[in-house]
Amino acid sequence: MELQEYNAREIVQEINSVLPQKINLFNKRGIIIASTDPKRIGTFHGGAARVVNENLDELRIHSDTEYPGARPGTNFILRVDGSPIGVLGITGKYEDILPIAQVIRKMTELIVRDQRLARQQAQKEHQIQQILGELLSNSDSFINNETVEQATALGIDLRLPRRILAIGLLPSQKDMSPPQSFSYISHEARQIDPSVLVHPTRTTLFLLTRIQRQEVLSDFAKRLSDSAATGLGCPICIGIDSFHPDITQLSLAVREAQKALLSCLRKGNISIKFYDQINMEIFADDIPDKTKQTYIHKIFADYTEKELQDALHTLEVFFEKDGSISQTANALFIHKNTLQFRLRKIAERTGYDPRSLRNSAVFYLVIYFYQDLHLKHSFF
């Protein structure tokens, strides 16, 4: 371990703002890495090098000629957990600078120790995220005796069954930062369930919880959703898997949670959905995107993109209002005759009448495929 340049600069700036003494901080090779005299940075100091090489507590220098690059003053060794990390040099009378030196030494040791702990924690978190990433992607092949031991050393028990929550932000929330939002949601999740594991990706936050009962899990998701609405000022969508007691099926649980999440994101007005609550998405998501595009353009063959968007918006509201002309017209802020005209034009141009129960499934699929393609484009 060694005193780092950014730590040294921070210490010198802090001390120089309140004390008049000239201060130098050296690395273990005797090179000045921070100084109240910027011209000396990068130069060699023979006295500091001797302090480290001989592990001296301190070394007083009385003239410019005693050691290469040295000037009168006192040099104190800096240690963390008993090991040298660098040297502190201060000018002035020994009796006057000794109290200052003790303060600086303690400050330096605390800063370096905190930095070391932060690096260790960051390394641990990186290892945890690597394990969680592999677990969520390849649970069937990832879990073995070796990975179980590695995870246990990091405080993760891979033998416990877990439920998956997939959390995403609505595409309309373009001003929200996913990393910052996910950090807030992760903190709130840990407040509710201290044992929860979190794994953020670019667009989705995955939570692995040991909560299994549906009603308790639903309450957990509701509290998270309410907290996000209050703390972030925006709604979030949460997809939840179906229960798989076998931990090796966690990858399947992830796909289920993602499908449930996408179902929430498509509608935009449902914040929480379990995989067991989705229907068409179970098979429709397996249809290739090219096939979906072909189907859309087959039904709306001669429509421009703007015409297609307008038509699908009208149809979406029409179906949401269960085919009620008056309710749909009110929701679209148009006259009932205008709505009837729009629906007739769609029927004439496509050959399918949206007011017919038999043809409604045709348009429902188009709406679903169109939303799915645009959601994937903005979400993934």
C-alpha positions as CSV (number, residue, x, y, z in Angstrom):
1,M,0.0,0.0,0.0
2,E,1.2,3.5,-0.8
3,L,0.1,7.1,-0.4
4,Q,-1.6,8.1,-3.7
5,E,-1.1,11.4,-5.4
6,Y,-4.7,12.4,-5.3
7,N,-4.8,11.7,-1.5
8,A,-1.6,13.7,-1.0
9,R,-2.9,16.7,-2.9
10,E,-6.1,16.7,-0.9
11,I,-4.2,16.7,2.4
12,V,-1.7,19.4,1.4
13,Q,-4.5,21.7,0.1
14,E,-6.5,21.2,3.3
15,I,-3.6,21.9,5.6
16,N,-2.2,24.8,3.6
17,S,-5.6,26.6,3.9
18,V,-5.3,26.9,7.7
19,L,-1.6,26.6,8.5
20,P,1.4,28.6,7.2
21,Q,4.0,25.7,7.2
22,K,5.6,24.4,4.0
23,I,4.6,20.8,3.6
24,N,5.8,18.0,1.3
25,L,4.3,14.5,0.9
26,F,6.6,11.8,-0.5
27,N,5.8,8.3,-1.9
28,K,7.8,5.3,-0.7
29,R,10.6,6.0,-3.3
30,G,11.2,9.5,-1.9
31,I,9.5,11.3,-4.7
32,I,7.5,14.5,-3.8
33,I,3.9,13.8,-5.0
34,A,2.3,16.9,-3.3
35,S,3.7,20.1,-2.0
36,T,2.9,23.7,-1.0
37,D,5.7,24.5,-3.5
38,P,4.4,23.1,-6.8
39,K,7.9,23.4,-8.4
40,R,9.2,20.6,-6.1
41,I,6.6,18.0,-7.2
42,G,8.2,15.1,-9.0
43,T,11.7,15.7,-7.5
44,F,13.7,13.2,-5.4
45,H,14.3,13.7,-1.7
46,G,17.1,11.6,-0.3
47,G,16.0,12.1,3.3
48,A,12.5,10.8,2.7
49,A,14.0,7.8,0.8
50,R,16.2,7.0,3.9
51,V,13.2,7.3,6.2
52,V,11.3,4.6,4.3
53,N,14.3,2.4,3.6
54,E,15.4,2.3,7.2
55,N,11.8,2.5,8.6
56,L,12.7,5.5,10.7
57,D,9.9,7.3,12.7
58,E,11.4,10.6,11.8
59,L,14.5,12.3,10.4
60,R,15.6,15.9,11.1
61,I,17.5,17.7,8.3
62,H,19.5,20.8,9.2
63,S,21.0,22.0,5.9
64,D,20.5,21.8,2.1
65,T,23.6,19.6,1.7
66,E,22.8,16.6,3.9
67,Y,20.7,14.7,1.4
68,P,20.0,15.2,-2.4
69,G,17.0,17.4,-3.0
70,A,16.5,18.0,0.7
71,R,15.9,21.2,2.6
72,P,16.0,21.9,6.4
73,G,13.0,20.5,8.2
74,T,11.7,17.2,9.7
75,N,10.5,14.2,7.9
76,F,8.0,11.8,9.5
77,I,7.1,8.3,8.3
78,L,3.5,7.6,7.5
79,R,2.1,4.2,8.3
80,V,-1.2,2.4,7.9
81,D,-1.6,-0.8,10.0
82,G,2.1,-0.7,10.8
83,S,3.3,-0.6,7.1
84,P,5.0,2.5,5.6
85,I,2.9,4.2,2.9
86,G,5.0,7.4,2.5
87,V,6.7,10.3,4.2
88,L,5.6,13.7,5.5
89,G,8.0,16.6,5.4
90,I,7.4,19.9,7.3
91,T,9.6,23.0,7.7
92,G,9.9,24.9,11.0
93,K,11.1,24.4,14.5
94,Y,10.7,20.9,15.7
95,E,8.8,21.8,18.8
96,D,6.4,23.9,16.8
97,I,5.7,21.4,14.0
98,L,5.5,18.2,16.1
99,P,1.8,18.7,17.0
100,I,1.0,19.6,13.4
101,A,2.8,16.5,12.2
102,Q,0.8,14.3,14.5
103,V,-2.5,15.8,13.1
104,I,-1.4,15.4,9.5
105,R,-0.2,11.8,10.1
106,K,-3.5,10.8,11.6
107,M,-5.4,12.5,8.8
108,T,-3.3,10.8,6.2
109,E,-3.7,7.4,7.8
110,L,-7.5,7.8,8.0
111,I,-7.8,8.9,4.4
112,V,-5.7,6.1,3.1
113,R,-7.5,3.5,5.3
114,D,-10.9,4.8,4.1
115,Q,-9.7,4.6,0.4
116,R,-8.4,1.1,0.9
117,L,-11.8,0.0,2.5
118,A,-13.6,1.7,-0.4
119,R,-11.5,-0.2,-3.0
120,Q,-12.1,-3.4,-1.2
121,Q,-15.8,-2.8,-1.0
122,A,-15.9,-1.9,-4.7
123,Q,-14.0,-5.1,-5.6
124,K,-16.4,-7.1,-3.5
125,E,-19.4,-5.5,-5.2
126,H,-17.9,-6.2,-8.6
127,Q,-17.5,-9.8,-7.7
128,I,-21.0,-10.0,-6.4
129,Q,-22.4,-8.4,-9.6
130,Q,-20.4,-10.9,-11.7
131,I,-21.9,-13.8,-9.8
132,L,-25.4,-12.4,-10.0
133,G,-25.1,-11.7,-13.7
134,E,-24.0,-15.3,-14.4
135,L,-26.7,-16.6,-12.1
136,L,-29.5,-14.7,-13.8
137,S,-28.2,-15.6,-17.3
138,N,-27.1,-19.2,-16.8
139,S,-28.5,-20.6,-13.6
140,D,-28.8,-24.1,-14.9
141,S,-25.1,-24.4,-15.7
142,F,-23.6,-21.9,-13.3
143,I,-24.5,-23.4,-10.0
144,N,-22.0,-26.0,-8.8
145,N,-20.0,-26.6,-5.6
146,E,-17.2,-24.2,-6.6
147,T,-19.6,-21.2,-7.4
148,V,-21.6,-21.9,-4.3
149,E,-18.4,-21.6,-2.2
150,Q,-17.4,-18.4,-4.0
151,A,-20.8,-16.9,-3.4
152,T,-20.8,-17.9,0.2
153,A,-17.5,-16.2,0.8
154,L,-19.2,-13.0,-0.5
155,G,-22.3,-13.5,1.7
156,I,-24.6,-15.0,-0.9
157,D,-26.3,-18.3,-0.4
158,L,-27.0,-19.8,-3.8
159,R,-28.9,-22.7,-2.4
160,L,-31.9,-20.5,-1.3
161,P,-34.9,-20.2,-3.6
162,R,-35.5,-16.6,-4.7
163,R,-38.2,-14.6,-6.6
164,I,-37.3,-12.2,-9.3
165,L,-38.6,-8.6,-9.7
166,A,-37.7,-6.8,-12.9
167,I,-38.0,-3.0,-12.6
168,G,-37.9,-0.5,-15.4
169,L,-38.7,3.1,-16.1
170,L,-41.4,4.2,-18.6
171,P,-39.9,5.2,-22.0
172,S,-41.7,8.6,-21.6
173,Q,-39.4,9.3,-18.6
174,K,-36.5,10.4,-20.8
175,D,-35.2,12.9,-18.3
176,M,-34.7,10.2,-15.6
177,S,-31.3,8.6,-15.2
178,P,-31.6,4.8,-14.8
179,P,-28.4,4.5,-12.7
180,Q,-29.5,7.1,-10.2
181,S,-33.1,5.9,-10.2
182,F,-32.0,2.3,-9.8
183,S,-29.6,3.3,-6.9
184,Y,-32.5,4.9,-5.1
185,I,-34.9,2.0,-5.7
186,S,-32.1,-0.5,-4.5
187,H,-31.7,1.5,-1.3
188,E,-35.5,1.5,-0.7
189,A,-35.7,-2.2,-1.5
190,R,-33.0,-3.0,1.1
191,Q,-34.9,-0.9,3.6
192,I,-37.9,-3.2,3.1
193,D,-36.0,-6.5,2.7
194,P,-32.4,-6.3,4.0
195,S,-31.6,-9.7,2.4
196,V,-32.6,-8.6,-1.1
197,L,-29.9,-8.9,-3.8
198,V,-29.8,-6.2,-6.6
199,H,-28.4,-6.5,-10.1
200,P,-28.7,-3.4,-12.3
201,T,-28.3,-3.5,-16.1
202,R,-28.5,-0.6,-18.6
203,T,-32.3,-0.6,-18.7
204,T,-33.5,-3.0,-16.0
205,L,-33.0,-3.4,-12.2
206,F,-33.3,-7.0,-11.1
207,L,-34.2,-7.7,-7.4
208,L,-33.7,-11.2,-6.0
209,T,-35.8,-11.7,-2.9
210,R,-36.4,-14.6,-0.6
211,I,-40.0,-13.5,-0.2
212,Q,-42.1,-16.3,-1.7
213,R,-45.8,-15.7,-0.8
214,Q,-47.6,-13.9,-3.6
215,E,-49.5,-11.5,-1.3
216,V,-46.3,-10.5,0.6
217,L,-44.4,-10.1,-2.7
218,S,-47.2,-8.0,-4.1
219,D,-47.0,-5.7,-1.0
220,F,-43.2,-5.5,-1.4
221,A,-43.7,-4.4,-5.0
222,K,-46.4,-1.9,-4.1
223,R,-44.3,-0.3,-1.4
224,L,-41.4,0.1,-3.9
225,S,-43.7,1.6,-6.5
226,D,-45.1,4.1,-4.0
227,S,-41.6,5.0,-2.8
228,A,-40.4,5.6,-6.3
229,A,-43.4,7.8,-7.1
230,T,-42.7,9.8,-4.0
231,G,-38.9,9.9,-4.0
232,L,-38.3,10.0,-7.8
233,G,-41.4,11.8,-8.8
234,C,-42.2,9.2,-11.5
235,P,-43.9,5.9,-11.8
236,I,-42.0,2.6,-12.3
237,C,-43.1,-0.7,-13.8
238,I,-42.4,-4.0,-12.0
239,G,-42.7,-7.5,-13.5
240,I,-42.6,-10.5,-11.2
241,D,-41.9,-14.1,-12.0
242,S,-43.9,-17.2,-11.1
243,F,-42.4,-19.2,-8.2
244,H,-39.6,-21.7,-9.0
245,P,-38.3,-23.5,-5.9
246,D,-35.4,-24.9,-7.9
247,I,-32.7,-22.2,-7.9
248,T,-31.3,-23.6,-11.2
249,Q,-34.5,-22.3,-12.9
250,L,-33.7,-18.7,-12.0
251,S,-32.9,-17.9,-15.6
252,L,-36.4,-19.0,-16.5
253,A,-37.7,-16.8,-13.7
254,V,-35.8,-13.8,-15.1
255,R,-37.4,-14.3,-18.6
256,E,-40.8,-14.5,-16.9
257,A,-40.2,-11.3,-14.9
258,Q,-39.0,-9.5,-18.1
259,K,-42.1,-10.5,-20.0
260,A,-44.3,-9.3,-17.1
261,L,-42.3,-6.0,-17.0
262,L,-42.7,-5.5,-20.8
263,S,-46.4,-6.1,-20.5
264,C,-46.6,-3.2,-17.9
265,L,-44.5,-1.0,-20.0
266,R,-46.7,-1.5,-23.1
267,K,-49.8,-0.4,-21.3
268,G,-48.1,2.3,-19.3
269,N,-51.0,2.5,-16.8
270,I,-50.3,-0.7,-14.9
271,S,-47.3,-0.5,-12.5
272,I,-47.1,-4.1,-11.2
273,K,-47.8,-7.4,-13.0
274,F,-47.1,-11.0,-12.2
275,Y,-46.1,-13.4,-15.0
276,D,-49.2,-15.4,-14.2
277,Q,-51.3,-12.4,-15.1
278,I,-50.1,-12.0,-18.7
279,N,-51.7,-13.9,-21.6
280,M,-50.8,-13.2,-25.2
281,E,-47.3,-12.1,-24.3
282,I,-46.4,-15.6,-23.4
283,F,-46.3,-16.7,-27.0
284,A,-46.3,-13.4,-28.9
285,D,-42.9,-12.4,-27.5
286,D,-41.4,-15.4,-29.2
287,I,-42.5,-14.2,-32.7
288,P,-39.6,-12.7,-34.6
289,D,-39.6,-8.9,-35.0
290,K,-39.5,-9.2,-38.8
291,T,-42.7,-11.3,-38.7
292,K,-44.4,-8.7,-36.6
293,Q,-43.4,-5.9,-39.0
294,T,-44.7,-8.0,-42.0
295,Y,-48.0,-8.6,-40.3
296,I,-48.4,-4.8,-39.5
297,H,-47.7,-3.8,-43.1
298,K,-49.9,-6.5,-44.5
299,I,-53.0,-5.2,-42.6
300,F,-52.1,-1.4,-43.0
301,A,-50.5,-1.8,-46.5
302,D,-50.7,1.7,-47.8
303,Y,-50.5,3.7,-44.6
304,T,-47.8,6.2,-43.9
305,E,-46.1,6.1,-40.5
306,K,-48.2,9.1,-39.3
307,E,-51.4,7.6,-40.6
308,L,-50.6,4.3,-38.9
309,Q,-49.9,5.9,-35.6
310,D,-53.1,7.9,-35.7
311,A,-55.2,4.8,-36.7
312,L,-53.7,2.6,-34.0
313,H,-54.2,5.3,-31.3
314,T,-57.9,5.5,-32.3
315,L,-58.2,1.7,-32.2
316,E,-56.4,1.3,-28.9
317,V,-58.7,3.7,-27.2
318,F,-61.7,2.1,-28.9
319,F,-60.8,-1.3,-27.6
320,E,-60.0,0.0,-24.1
321,K,-63.5,1.5,-24.0
322,D,-64.9,-2.0,-25.0
323,G,-66.2,-0.6,-28.4
324,S,-68.2,2.2,-26.9
325,I,-68.5,5.0,-29.5
326,S,-69.5,7.7,-26.9
327,Q,-66.8,6.8,-24.4
328,T,-64.1,6.5,-27.1
329,A,-65.1,9.9,-28.7
330,N,-65.0,11.5,-25.2
331,A,-61.6,10.1,-24.5
332,L,-60.3,11.3,-27.9
333,F,-62.0,14.7,-27.6
334,I,-63.8,14.3,-30.9
335,H,-67.4,14.1,-32.0
336,K,-69.0,10.7,-32.3
337,N,-69.6,11.2,-36.0
338,T,-65.9,11.9,-36.5
339,L,-65.0,8.7,-34.7
340,Q,-67.5,6.7,-36.9
341,F,-65.9,8.3,-40.0
342,R,-62.4,7.2,-38.8
343,L,-63.5,3.6,-38.1
344,R,-65.2,3.4,-41.5
345,K,-62.1,4.6,-43.3
346,I,-60.0,2.0,-41.4
347,A,-62.5,-0.7,-42.5
348,E,-62.4,0.5,-46.1
349,R,-58.6,0.8,-46.4
350,T,-57.7,-2.4,-44.6
351,G,-60.7,-4.6,-45.4
352,Y,-61.3,-5.4,-41.8
353,D,-64.0,-3.6,-39.8
354,P,-62.8,-2.8,-36.2
355,R,-66.4,-2.6,-35.1
356,S,-66.8,-6.3,-35.9
357,L,-66.0,-8.7,-33.0
358,R,-64.6,-11.2,-35.6
359,N,-62.0,-8.6,-36.8
360,S,-61.1,-7.1,-33.5
361,A,-58.4,-9.7,-32.9
362,V,-56.7,-8.7,-36.2
363,F,-56.3,-5.1,-35.0
364,Y,-55.5,-6.1,-31.4
365,L,-52.4,-8.1,-32.7
366,V,-51.3,-5.1,-34.8
367,I,-51.5,-2.8,-31.8
368,Y,-49.6,-5.3,-29.7
369,F,-46.9,-5.9,-32.3
370,Y,-46.5,-2.2,-33.0
371,Q,-46.2,-1.3,-29.3
372,D,-43.8,-4.2,-28.8
373,L,-41.4,-3.2,-31.6
374,H,-41.3,0.5,-30.5
375,L,-40.9,-0.4,-26.9
376,K,-38.0,-2.7,-27.6
377,H,-36.4,0.0,-29.7
378,S,-36.5,2.5,-26.8
379,F,-36.1,0.1,-23.9
380,F,-33.3,-2.2,-25.1
